[in-house]
Amino acid sequence: MDGAHAVRQGALLALVVALLVPAPAAAGLEPGNHRVSLQHDGRPRAYIVHVPPAARDGQPLPVVLSFHGGGGNADNQQKYSRMDPVADVEGFLAVYPDGTGRMSDRLLTWNAGTCCAYSVVNRVDDVGFTLALLSDLEARQPIERRRVYATGLSNGAMMAWRLAVEASDRVAAIAPVAGARVLKVGQPARPVSVMHFHSVDDPRALYGGGLGPPFPMTTSQVLHSAVEPTIREWAATIGCPEESRVTAELKGQAGTKEAGHTATRYVWGPCRDGGEVVLWKLAGAGHVWPGGLPDYLPRLLGPSTSLVDANVEMWRFFQRFTVPLTR
């Protein structure tokens, strides 16, 4: 065998070994905030990922996707929801995706099916984007693929609901805030557990359903689904008992900002495959993230509330659920 032939044979052997040996896992991101850009469906897209200190151990971490409300963006959702401190304590990746809009960095929306605005008109594939985001994130940071969860505010809550139907093989549970399911077609491939937060006094995503008020400086309105029928429909879909039970009743303390506020937790379960549906029914609060940044746009959104901390409650809920192993 001549020297050149030996070199070629060695190179070929090295290539075969490289193809057979699995690629090394993602090295991991440093704790803190990272803004990431990617292309999906011919559009530039982006997300922010907040990495907790636990990432230094190099172990795969759970993921919580947190979708901003209509007209917001990832940065706004990160600051308003105040989820990062819980992520740091509990050791999960808090991910804040950007929607789309005429401008790349503001007034962004999600295509939740019938809402909202630019994303629906332009038929943006936000389910596909979310799945691409997860693949992109996994290439950068080890994640627990069976422990991906979704939440969001208003239009972002509607997006979480859509994922529960169309991405039930990737999303273990959801926790929508102030936004009911608007796309009533399709069935989940597996039961997805839900914890929903909503105030009966929400001035924008109406608890009883119907056309909400126009968006500021527009004539655009959104047809909202009634909350309780939506929750009962989902409970039936995933095989829960017909009747709920009350497991918590909270009341705001007299002399505080929460005086007159209430929060009642209704639970349907156990459901098929160990699932559960929870409704946190609030009163006195507005179109807000419970436990989020207080007094944010009160003339538009109504009163804030800290009677319930949505971040703490949803993480406690999420921890109980995983996507089943594929057979």
Number of C-alpha atoms within 10 A of each C-alpha: 5 6 8 9 10 11 11 11 12 12 12 12 11 11 11 11 11 11 9 8 8 8 8 7 13 15 11 20 19 15 16 13 15 14 14 14 14 14 12 16 12 7 11 11 18 21 23 19 24 24 26 24 16 19 22 12 9 15 13 20 21 22 25 27 24 29 31 30 27 26 19 21 23 25 17 15 24 22 12 17 22 17 23 23 14 15 23 19 11 16 18 26 26 26 28 25 26 26 30 29 19 10 8 14 15 18 17 23 28 31 26 26 19 18 24 23 20 19 23 18 11 11 12 21 15 23 18 14 20 17 15 16 23 18 13 14 21 17 15 14 21 19 24 15 18 17 23 25 27 27 28 27 27 25 30 33 31 31 33 33 29 24 27 27 20 17 20 18 20 19 27 26 32 28 30 30 27 29 30 31 24 22 16 14 9 9 14 17 12 19 26 31 29 28 24 26 27 29 25 18 18 23 18 24 29 26 21 14 18 14 13 16 15 12 14 9 6 7 8 12 16 21 15 22 21 18 25 16 13 16 20 18 14 19 28 16 16 22 18 24 18 11 11 17 12 13 10 11 13 13 15 18 13 10 8 9 14 19 13 14 21 21 23 17 19 20 21 23 21 13 19 18 14 15 21 25 27 23 24 23 19 25 19 19 26 26 26 30 29 24 19 22 15 16 13 15 12 13 9 13 17 19 22 23 26 17 20 20 16 24 22 16 13 22 18 11 18 23 13 14 19 20 19 13 7 5 3
